[in-house]
Amino acid sequence: MILTLRNHTVPVAVVALAGLVSWYLLAIALNAHGAIDRTLAPRGTWGAWDLITTTLNLQRPILPAPHQILLEIWNSVTHYPVTSPRNLLLHTAVTASAAVTGFVMGVLLGLVLAICIVHSPTLDKALLPWIVASQTVPVLAIAPIVLIILGSLGITGLLPKATIAMYLCFFPVTIAAVQGLRGPQRLEMELVYTYAASRIDTFWMVRLPAALPFLFPALRVAIASGLVGTMVAELPTGAQAGLGARLLTGSYYGNTLQIWAALVMASLLGVALTGLVSLAEFGVMRRYKGRR
């Protein structure tokens, strides 16, 4: 087991170290011109070490160094109350609530559509092509339209952002659920028919267990897509809170540290949400296998 862990850890550590070194080198290269013009040139005499330290500690760098991003996140989280707009935890919570809400809505919609498609050949031919075609429209084009329509109905706040997240979540769930629900072999279906099982019993005993291995990978994709959709929806709304709003504010004022800090927090949030889905998968699949 130790050998297996080492075989997995060493390659990951090497790639991570190479990426970190490359990041620092790129930060030095991109920030060098600004460091020379704004900081080093007025001093007069400076050397290579002065250039390196200056490029890695600019207040408004083109590409922040990793330690600057971590320091920006730390200062934001520890120096301000959680309810302060300057605290990244507030923005993360706002984005997470909309993303999770949209994820739940997308999963429910995807499962309902999949059940309808599997049990009705007519709906299969009528719905599935349109479901696939819906994903050809970029979310950047859909988001303003949805926000305007819902806004005209007086619906603001979390629900419009969750609706955009749902738009990106339901598709992978639908396709995976359709494939999974159609997964049972003919022999299994004939067996439940022999026992005169109803469609509901067949669904719970045969179709749904067969769909779980297909469904959970799709859920991991869906939660990540829902997070992206939520952040996209936060951009055109002028929202005061949320990681998307934080990105927009940082871009407006040219604050690259704020932009990268929000991006890192979004990545960590995506990893956490995906991890929760994986944890749910482990529990459900373990319980299901224990019953077999």
N, C-alpha and C positions, 0 to 999 in steps of 0.2 A: 504493500500500500504506500509506504514511504517512497519507494522507487517510482511508482506511478505518479504520485503527487509531484515529485521532483521533475519528472518528464513533462508535466504540464506547466509547472511554475517557471522553470528556466526559460523556455522559449517566450512566454508571455513577458517575463521580466526583461529579457534582452530587447524585445520589440518596444516595450515601454521606455526603456532607457534610451534606445536609439531615437525614438520619437521626441523624448524630452530634450536630448542634446540638439537635435535638428531644430526644435522650436526655439531654443536659446540662440543658436547660430542665426536663424532667420530673423529673430527679433533684433539682434545686433546689426544685421545687414540693413534691415528696413528702417531702423531708428537712427542709424549713424548720421545721415544727412541732417536731420532735425537736431540731433545732439550737438553737432559741430556748429551749426548756425546759431542756435539759441543759447547754448551753454558754454561750449568750449572756446569758440572763437573770441568772445569778449575777454576771456582769461589771458589769452596770449599763448603761453607755453603749455602744452599738454602732450601726453604720451598715449600709447596703445591701451594701457590699463585704465587711464582716465576715460578713454572713449568707450571701453567695454562697460565700466561701472555706470557711466552716464546714460548709455543707451538702454540699460536694463533698469533704470530708475526714473525715467521721464514721467512727468505728471500726466501728459497727454500723448502717449506713444502711438505710433501707427499700429504696431503689434505688441501688446503687453507681454511681458515675460510671465511664466507660470506663477512665480512667487508674488508678483504684483496682483494677479487675479485672486489668488488665495487670500492675500492681505486685504484686498477690497471686500471680499465676501466676509472675512472675519470682522472687519471694522463695521460693516453694515449690520451684521447680526448682533454684535456685542455692544456697540456704541449707541444704539437707538432702541426705544421700546418696540415691542412686537407690533403694536398698532401704528407705528410711525411709517409714513410713505417711504422713508429712507431705508427701512429694514426689508431685506430680501425675503425673509420668512413670510411677511405679509403678502407680498406679490406671489410667492410660491404657493401659499395656501389658496389664494384667489384663483390662480390658474388650475391648481389641482382639483378644486371643487367643481369647476366647470368641466374639466376633462373627464373626471370620474362620472359626473352626471351624464355627459354625452356618451360615455362608454356604456353605461347601463342602458340608456335609451337605444344605442346602436345595437347592442347585443339582443335586446328584446325584439327590436324590429327585424334584425337578421334572422333570428330563430323563427319568428312568425312567418316571414317570407319563405324560409327554407321548408318549413312544415307544409305550407300551402303548395309549394312547387313539387315536393315529393309526393304528396297525396292527390294532386290534380294534374293530369297531363295537359289540360287546357291552360291552367295557370303557368305550367312549365314553359309552354310555348309563348304565352303572352307576357309573362313577367321577366323571365331570365334575360332575354335580349336587352330589355330596357334597363335592368339592373346593371348589366355590363356597360351599356352605353352611358349610364349616369357618371361613371368614373372617368370618362373622356373629357369632361368639363373641368378645368382647373379650379381648385378651391379658391384661388385668388379672385376668380370671376364670380363664383357662387356666393362668397361671403358677403360682399356689399349688398347684393340683391336680397339675400335672406335678412340681413340686418335692417335694411330699409323697410321691407315688408312687415317684419315683426315690430319695428319701431312705429310704423304707422298704425298698428293695432294696439299700441301702448305697452308692448312687451319689451322690456329692457332688462339690463342686468345680466344674470347668470344664464337664463334660458336661451337667448340668441347665440351665445358662445357655445353652449352645450349642443345646440342644433347643428352648428357647423361641425363640431366634433362627431356628432352622430352620423353625419353625412360620410365622414371618412371611416367610421367604425363599422357600419353595418355591412359593407361590401365583403371584406374578408370573412366575416362571420357567416354571411349567407352562403357564399361559395363553399366554404369548408363544411358547413352544416349539411348542405345538400349532398355533397360527396359522402359525408359520414353516414347520414341517414339512409343512403342508398347502399351502404356497405354490407349489410347482412347477406350471407349467402342464401341461395335458393333453398337449400336443405333446411336452414334455420327458419326461414319464412314458412315453409311447408309444415314444419313441426308445430309452430304456434297456431297455424290454421287448423291442424289436426285437433288441437285442444280447444278449438272454437274461441280463441282469444279475440277480444275486440281490438279495434284500431288503437284505442288508448293503451290497453295492456301491451299490445305489440310495440307501441312506441316506447314505453317505459322499460320493458323487459329486453327488447332486442335492438331497436333502432338507436335509442339514445346511448346505450353503452357502446355500440359500434361507432357512434359519432364522436365520442369523447377524445380519442387520440387525434382526430382531425380538428376538433373544435379548439382545444387549448392552444396549439400553436397559432391559430388564427386570432385568438383572444390576445396573445402577446403582441401580435402585429397591430391589432385594433387599438389597444391602449396607447401604444406609441403614436399611431396615426391620430388618435383623438387628442393627444397632447399637442401635436403639431397644428391640428385644426383649431384648437382653442387659442393658441398663440397668434395664429393668422387672423382669427376673428377679433382679437384685441387690438390689432393694428389700426383698422379704419374707424374704430368707434370712438377714439379719443379717450379711452378708458384711463382712469386715474390709478388703477391698481391692476396687477397682473404682470407676468414676465414679459408678455408681448408689449404692454405699455411701457415697461422699463426699457426694453430694447428701443422703442420708438423715441423715448425721451433722451436716451443716451446718444442715439443717432442725430437727433435734432441739435443737441448741444456739442456734438463732436467728442463725447466722453467715451473713449474706447474701453476704458477700464470698466465702466458701468455696463457697456454692451457685453463684454466678455464675461463679466461676473454673472449677468443674467443668463447667458448661454450655458455656462457651467452649471448653474442652479437648475436650468431646464434639463440638462443632461442627467444630473443626479436625480431629479424628479422622475424622469423617464425610466432610469434604472430601478428606482424604488417601486414604481408602479408595475413595471414588468416583473420584478421580483415577487411582488404580492400575487400576481397572476400565476407565476411558477409555483409559489407556495400553495396556492389553492389547487393547482393541478396535482401536486404531490399528494395532498390530503385526499382529494377526490379519487384519484387513480388507485391509491393505496387502499382506500376503503372499498372501492369496487372490486379490486383483485382479491381482497379478503373475503368477499362474499361468494366468489366463484369456487 
